[in-house]
Amino acid sequence: MTYLERIVVVGTAELGAQAATRLARRFGPVHLIGPATGALTGIGVRCYPLATVRDLDVDTPAVIVDNDGGRLQRLVCDRLVVVGWPVPLLPRNRWVVDGRVAIAGDGAALELLTSCLDANGLWRPALAEYQFRRQAGADSLA
């Protein structure tokens, strides 16, 4: 029996769709919370365009969403990628949590995350490299 990880992408406009597309091509089915087009369903992206993100639990990881105007639902996942969305819970200069959650604030960060995944092929080494490269970039600006 094959186990597929549940990958959830929380994203804004086109960045969320880009991240979901790249992850679906590499890892299989992806859940996208945010605006998307119907063309994504053909490549394995399940879209929740009307869901409103109420909270993120980066420790579990999970996303708490409001689907129907008041009833909250908790989407627990194995991997969580947040793109173009502020995450005030994380300490400064931290973009990866426990090798399961990755934060990419803009298109450049998404490109860096994608290149790390392409170079490593596995989640934990790729996210470790992503954190290292983002930290090095932040240290060079300081």
C-alpha positions in Angstrom: 0.0 0.0 0.0 1.3 3.4 -1.0 1.1 6.4 1.4 0.7 9.8 -0.1 1.6 12.8 2.0 -1.1 15.4 2.4 0.4 18.6 1.0 -1.5 21.9 1.6 -0.5 25.2 -0.1 -1.9 28.4 1.3 -1.3 31.1 -1.2 -2.3 34.4 -2.7 -3.4 34.9 -6.3 -0.9 33.5 -8.8 1.8 32.6 -6.3 -0.4 30.0 -4.6 -1.3 28.5 -8.0 2.4 28.4 -9.1 3.5 26.7 -5.9 0.6 24.1 -6.0 1.5 23.4 -9.7 5.2 22.8 -9.0 4.5 20.7 -5.9 1.8 18.6 -7.7 4.1 17.8 -10.6 6.8 16.7 -8.2 5.0 15.0 -5.3 1.4 14.2 -6.5 -1.9 15.5 -5.1 -1.9 19.0 -3.5 -4.6 21.0 -1.7 -4.6 24.7 -2.6 -6.4 27.2 -0.3 -6.7 30.4 -2.2 -7.7 31.7 -5.6 -7.1 29.3 -8.5 -8.3 28.4 -11.9 -10.1 25.2 -12.9 -7.1 24.1 -15.1 -5.2 23.0 -11.9 -7.5 20.1 -11.2 -6.2 18.2 -14.2 -2.7 18.0 -12.7 -3.8 16.9 -9.2 -4.5 20.2 -7.4 -7.7 20.3 -5.3 -8.8 23.9 -4.9 -10.6 25.6 -2.1 -11.1 29.1 -3.6 -13.9 30.2 -1.2 -12.2 29.0 2.0 -11.0 31.7 4.3 -7.9 31.0 6.3 -8.5 31.9 10.0 -5.3 30.5 11.5 -2.2 28.4 10.9 -0.9 25.8 13.2 2.8 25.4 12.2 3.5 22.9 14.9 1.0 20.2 13.8 1.0 21.4 10.8 -2.6 22.4 10.1 -4.7 25.2 8.5 -7.9 26.4 10.2 -10.4 27.5 7.5 -13.9 28.9 7.4 -15.7 27.1 4.5 -19.3 28.2 5.0 -19.5 31.3 7.0 -19.0 30.3 10.6 -18.1 26.6 10.8 -14.4 26.2 11.2 -12.6 23.2 9.8 -9.1 22.1 10.6 -7.1 20.7 7.7 -4.2 18.6 9.2 -1.5 17.9 6.7 2.0 16.3 6.4 3.5 19.3 4.6 2.4 22.9 4.6 3.7 25.6 2.2 2.6 29.2 2.8 3.2 31.5 -0.2 2.7 35.3 -0.3 1.0 35.3 3.0 2.3 36.9 6.2 3.0 34.5 9.1 3.6 36.6 12.2 4.0 33.5 14.4 7.5 32.7 13.3 10.6 34.1 14.8 12.6 36.6 12.7 14.6 35.0 9.9 12.9 31.6 10.1 11.3 30.2 7.0 11.2 26.5 7.8 9.5 24.7 10.8 10.5 21.1 11.7 11.1 20.2 8.0 7.4 20.2 7.4 6.4 23.8 7.0 7.9 26.2 4.5 7.2 30.0 4.2 7.9 31.7 0.9 6.9 35.4 1.0 7.3 36.3 -2.6 8.1 35.1 -6.1 11.9 35.1 -5.5 11.5 33.0 -2.4 9.2 30.5 -4.3 11.8 30.2 -7.0 14.5 29.5 -4.4 12.2 26.9 -2.7 11.6 25.2 -6.1 15.3 25.1 -6.9 16.0 23.5 -3.5 13.4 20.9 -4.1 14.7 20.2 -7.6 18.3 19.9 -6.4 17.5 17.6 -3.4 14.3 15.7 -4.3 13.3 15.1 -0.7 11.5 17.4 1.7 13.8 17.6 4.7 17.1 18.1 2.8 15.5 20.6 0.5 13.9 22.6 3.3 17.2 22.6 5.3 19.0 24.0 2.2 16.1 26.5 1.7 16.5 27.7 5.4 20.2 27.9 5.0 20.1 29.9 1.8 17.4 32.3 3.1 19.4 32.8 6.3 22.6 33.5 4.3 20.7 36.1 2.2 19.2 37.8 5.3 22.7 37.9 7.0 24.2 39.5 3.9 21.6 42.3 4.1 22.2 43.0 7.7 
